[in-house]
Amino acid sequence: MHEVFLAAANARRRMFPAVGLSVGISLASTVSAHPSQPPPPPKVELMADAPGPQYVWIDGYWHWGWGQYAWVPGRWELPPRDHAIWTPPHWESHGASHVLVHGYWS
């Protein structure tokens, strides 16, 4: 789901680069990149059956954007290679702001 959103956003940027730039500049002054409040508690999600035995469940997490938190739902994902380990995303407090550290495979 998140990948579909990113692909559509990238396509729009290629079609309307000047519009995206002007909107980005006007929003940059009004929307904080780092929230001052921590995210809400994680949501409890029901996992559907795994699509296959190799899949790993990736928990959902709170993402900050457009001045508010939005839930990114969990998903099943194939590890990129054998014995890969998923490190989930988490929020860190840095003074008066909070920063999302994205999840990754290692």
C-alpha positions as CSV (number, residue, x, y, z in Angstrom):
1,M,0.0,0.0,0.0
2,H,2.7,2.5,1.0
3,E,4.7,1.5,-2.1
4,V,1.7,2.3,-4.3
5,F,1.3,5.7,-2.7
6,L,5.0,6.4,-3.3
7,A,4.9,5.3,-7.0
8,A,1.9,7.6,-7.6
9,A,3.6,10.5,-5.9
10,N,6.7,10.0,-8.0
11,A,4.7,9.9,-11.2
12,R,3.0,13.2,-10.2
13,R,6.3,14.7,-9.5
14,R,7.6,13.8,-13.0
15,M,4.4,15.2,-14.6
16,F,4.2,18.4,-12.6
17,P,7.7,19.2,-11.1
18,A,7.1,23.0,-10.8
19,V,3.8,22.6,-9.1
20,G,5.2,20.1,-6.6
21,L,8.1,22.4,-5.9
22,S,5.9,25.4,-5.2
23,V,3.5,23.4,-3.1
24,G,6.4,21.9,-1.2
25,I,7.9,25.3,-0.5
26,S,4.6,26.8,0.7
27,L,3.9,23.8,3.0
28,A,7.4,23.7,4.4
29,S,6.9,26.9,6.3
30,T,3.6,25.7,7.9
31,V,4.2,22.0,8.6
32,S,6.8,20.7,11.1
33,A,9.1,17.9,9.9
34,H,9.4,16.6,13.5
35,P,6.5,16.4,15.9
36,S,6.8,17.9,19.4
37,Q,4.5,15.1,20.8
38,P,5.4,11.4,20.8
39,P,3.2,9.1,18.6
40,P,0.1,7.4,20.0
41,P,0.4,3.9,21.3
42,P,0.7,1.3,18.5
43,K,-2.5,-0.1,17.1
44,V,-3.5,-3.7,17.7
45,E,-3.7,-5.3,14.3
46,L,-5.1,-8.6,13.2
47,M,-2.7,-10.5,10.9
48,A,-4.1,-12.3,7.9
49,D,-2.6,-15.7,7.1
50,A,0.9,-15.4,5.7
51,P,0.9,-15.6,1.9
52,G,3.7,-18.2,2.1
53,P,6.0,-19.9,4.6
54,Q,9.0,-17.5,3.9
55,Y,7.0,-14.3,4.7
56,V,7.7,-12.2,7.8
57,W,5.1,-10.0,9.5
58,I,6.2,-6.3,9.6
59,D,4.3,-4.5,12.3
60,G,2.5,-1.2,11.5
61,Y,3.8,2.0,12.9
62,W,2.9,5.7,13.2
63,H,4.3,8.0,10.5
64,W,4.4,11.8,10.8
65,G,3.3,13.9,7.8
66,W,1.2,16.9,7.0
67,G,1.3,18.0,10.7
68,Q,-0.3,14.8,12.1
69,Y,0.4,11.2,12.8
70,A,-1.0,8.6,10.4
71,W,-1.0,4.8,10.9
72,V,0.9,2.7,8.4
73,P,-0.6,-0.7,8.5
74,G,1.4,-3.9,9.1
75,R,2.1,-6.2,6.2
76,W,3.6,-9.5,5.2
77,E,7.0,-9.2,3.4
78,L,9.5,-11.6,1.9
79,P,13.0,-11.1,3.4
80,P,15.5,-9.8,0.8
81,R,17.8,-12.8,1.4
82,D,18.2,-15.9,3.6
83,H,18.7,-15.1,7.3
84,A,17.9,-11.4,7.0
85,I,16.6,-9.8,10.2
86,W,14.0,-7.0,10.3
87,T,14.7,-4.1,12.6
88,P,11.4,-2.3,13.1
89,P,10.9,1.4,12.9
90,H,10.9,3.3,16.2
91,W,10.6,6.9,17.4
92,E,13.5,8.6,19.2
93,S,13.2,11.7,21.4
94,H,15.6,14.5,20.5
95,G,15.1,17.4,22.8
96,A,11.7,18.9,22.1
97,S,11.1,16.9,19.0
98,H,10.6,13.3,18.0
99,V,12.3,11.6,15.0
100,L,11.2,8.4,13.2
101,V,14.0,5.9,12.6
102,H,12.8,3.8,9.7
103,G,12.8,0.0,9.8
104,Y,15.3,-1.9,7.7
105,W,16.6,-5.4,6.8
106,S,20.0,-6.4,8.0
